[in-house]
Amino acid sequence: AVTKVIELHVPDSVLEERICGRWIHKKSGRSYHVKFAPPKGMKLGADGKPIKESMLDDETGEPLMQRPDDTASALVKRLAGYHGETVPILNHYKPAGIVKSVNANQKMDGVWGEVLAALSRK
């Protein structure tokens, strides 16, 4: 039987900023973010978006890439799937009192603290 369900809650607008800003170095797995951890050589275009040619790995100078599912159009599909498929599951379990919502729009230590509290047997 399901005894605990943890929902990591982040507003859709925040997810767009987080997900669409991610870039990775494919060979090493190093990850960058245009706002939170940009590569040293990143340059922005007139539209405020990074110039692809300037998105290079800090250690090797090799090009960075964005995963196909980290684009704005892919995010629309991912969010539609979440709202259409996952939210109904959460709503199914909420009356049983086993769904705990965690504010995942905070630093990792805060999220982890809330997850541990949600998992406690109290």
N, C-alpha and C positions, 0 to 999 in steps of 0.2 A: 504494500500500500504506500502511496505517496504521503509523506509526513511533513515535508518542507518544500516550498517553491520560493526561490529567490529571484526577484525581478531587479535587474540593474537598470535603473531609470536615468536616462539622459534625454533632454529635449532634442527633438529632431534637428533644430537649427544648429545646435552644438555638434551633433553628429556630423552634419555636413562639413563644418569647419575642420573637425578632427580627421575625418576620413578622407576628404578630398585634398587635404594638405599633405598627405603621407607620400613619401617617395622612398624607394629602397635601392640598395646596391645588391643586385641579384646574386653575385658570386659569394659575398660574405654574409648577406642577410642584415647588414647594418641598415638602420632606418633613420630617416630624417623627416622633419616636418617644417613646412614653409614658415610657420609662426613660432612653434615651440622649440625646434631644434634644426634650424636651417643649415645647409652646407655652407662652408665659409665663402665660397665663390658665387653664391646665389645672387642673381640680378633680377630686378623686377621690370616688367614692360610697362608701357603707358597705361595699361588696363589694371595694373597692380598685381598681376599674376606673374609667377616666376617664368623667366625665359628658359625654355627647355635646355638649350645648349649650355646654360650656366649651372645646370643641376648636375654637379659632378661629385663623386665620392671624395671626401676629405683626405683619405689615406692613399688611394690609388689614382685619383683623377679620372677614373672611368665614369661613364654616364650612369646616372640614376634612372630609375623607371618608376612608373606608377602601375600598380596592379590594375587589371581591367575592371575589377569590382570596386575600385577606389575612385571612381569618377562620379560626377553629379548625376548623370543619367542612370548609372548602375545603382546609385544610392536610392533613387526614387523607387526602383523596383524592389530593392532590399527592404525599404521602409514599408512599402505596400504589403510585402510578404509578412513582415512583423505585425503590422496592424490587422491584417486579414487572417493570419494563421496563429500567431502567438498570443495576441491579446485575448482572443476567445478562450484559449486554454487557461490563461490567468483568470479570466472571469469565471470559468468553470470551478476553479479551486478556491476563489476568494470566499464564497459563503462558508467553506469549511474552516476558515481562519488560518490556513497554512501558508498563504502567500505573504511574504515579507518584501517590501519595496526598499531597495537600497539606493541612496542618492549617489550615483556613479559620476556625477558632475562635480567632482572634488578631487583633491590629491589622493594618490594611491593608498596612503596610510589611512585616510579617512574612510575610503571605500572598504578596505580590508577590515577595519574595525567594525563597520556596520554589518559586513558579511558574517564575521565571527559572532557578533551579537545576535544576528538572525538565526544562526545555527545552534545557539546555546539551547540547552534543554530546560531552561527556566520557564 
